[in-house]
Amino acid sequence: MGHIFRQAEERDIPAIVAMLADDVLGAAREDQSSPLNAAYLEAFAAIARDKNQFLLVVESDSQIAGCLQLSFIPGLSRLGMWRGQIESVRIARDYRGQGLGEQMLQWAITKCRDKNCGLVQLHTDVTRTDAIRFYEKLGFKPSHAGMKLAL
């Protein structure tokens, strides 16, 4: 079974939202109502317009099997180093445990190298212990304390 890695299209948004909502944390913060909440369409349009954003979907058997968002962030620190930021990594329930997550992360890391990023970073909720083990297995290190302020 081959996977197709491609840029997300508007028609993919319901499948992406379903993956984002398919866990305890996501179920409480995502809106799976139909018709689709307009906020998702607005966010998608903003991502699509920004050359430093890439919303990846992985298609398998004509189904959306996974997604992630990759952001390229310029900075002045570390001699003007660019960073790659990976967010919203999700695998559809029927495709978990098949190595797709690792393939997606390796795809993103390669894109960051292609962009001459000096590092790749990601955040995950501290309660996602399986995800933390997965990222550490791929070489990510818990180097900083993440902090958020809800607005």
N, C-alpha and C positions, 0 to 999 in steps of 0.2 A: 504494500500500500504506500503510494507516494504522497508526500505532503507538498503543497504549494504555498510558499511564503510570498505574501504580497501586501501592498498598501491597502488598508481598509477603505471600503467605499461606504457611502451612506446606507446602502441596503444591508450592510453588515451590523449596523448599530444594535438592532434588537438582540442578535446573538451575543454581541459583546456585553450588553447590559445583563443578559441572562447569566453569563459567566461571572460577571462582577457580583451579582446577587446570590450566587450559589455557594454561600457559606454563612456561618453565624454572623460575622462582621458585616458582610455585604448585604445580607438580607435586611439588616436594620437601616442601611443608608442608601440603598438603590431603589428606584421606582420602576417596576416592571409593568405598569399599567399600559393599556392600549386604548387609544392611540399613544404612541411614544411621547413621553414628556419632552416638550420643546427645548428644555435646557440641554438635553443630550445632543440635539441637532445643532444648537448654537455652539456648543463646545466642539463638536466634530468640525464644523465650518472653521472655527478659529485654528484648530490643529491643522487642518488641510491647507490653510493659507500660510502657515509659518514654515519656512524652509528648514528650520532647526527642530522640527517635530516630525516624528514618523510613527503612525499608528499601524502596527503590524497585525495582520491576521494570518493564521495558518489554516488552510483549507485541506480537508481530507474527505474523500468520497462525497464531494459537493457539500460538505458540512463545515461550519467554522469549528475548528478543533482547539484553537488557542489564540491568544492575543497578548500583546504588550505594547506599551508606549515607550518610545525612545526619544529623549530630548537631548540635544546638543547645546551645552551651556558654555559660552565664552566667559573668561574671567581674567582679571588682572593679576590675581595671586598666582604664585608658582610660575612666574615669568610669562604670564599671559596664557596659561594652560587652558585648553578646552577640556570639558568633562562630558562624559556620557551619563545620563540619568535614566535608569530603567524603572518604570512604574507599571502598575496594573497588570502584572503577569498572571495569566489565568489559563487553565487547561479545562476544556469541557469534560464533564464527569465521565463520559464514555471513552475518553482518550487518555485518561490518567494512567500512570504506571507503565507507559510505553516508551519513555525516553524523549517525548516531545518537548517537555520543559527544558531539558538540557540542550536540545537542538535550537530552541528559540533563543536561549541565553547565549549560546555560541554564535548564532547569527548576529545578535545585538553587539557582542564584543567585537566581532569582525567589522561591523559597520563603524564602531567607535575607532578601531585602528585605522580604517580607511579615512576617517575624518581627522586623523592625527590627534585624537584625544589622549591626554596623559593618564587618565584613569577613568574607570567606570564605577559608578556608585548606584546603590539602590537602598530603599528603605522597606522594611516590612514590620508589621505590628509584632511586638514582643511576644504576644500570645500565639503567634504562628510558628510554633517550635519545629514542625516538620519543614516548613519553608526555610527557616534559619539553617537547619541541618543541610538542606539541599543547596543553598547558596554557599555555605562554607565548603561543601564537597567540591564545588566548582572553583574554589580559591578565594572567595570573598571573605574579608576579615571584618569583624565588628570593631571598627576603629574609632567611631565617634558616637556620642550620645545624641540621638535625634530629639528635637523638641518641637512642639506645635502649640499654637494658640488658636483656638476655634473662634471664628468671627461671626 
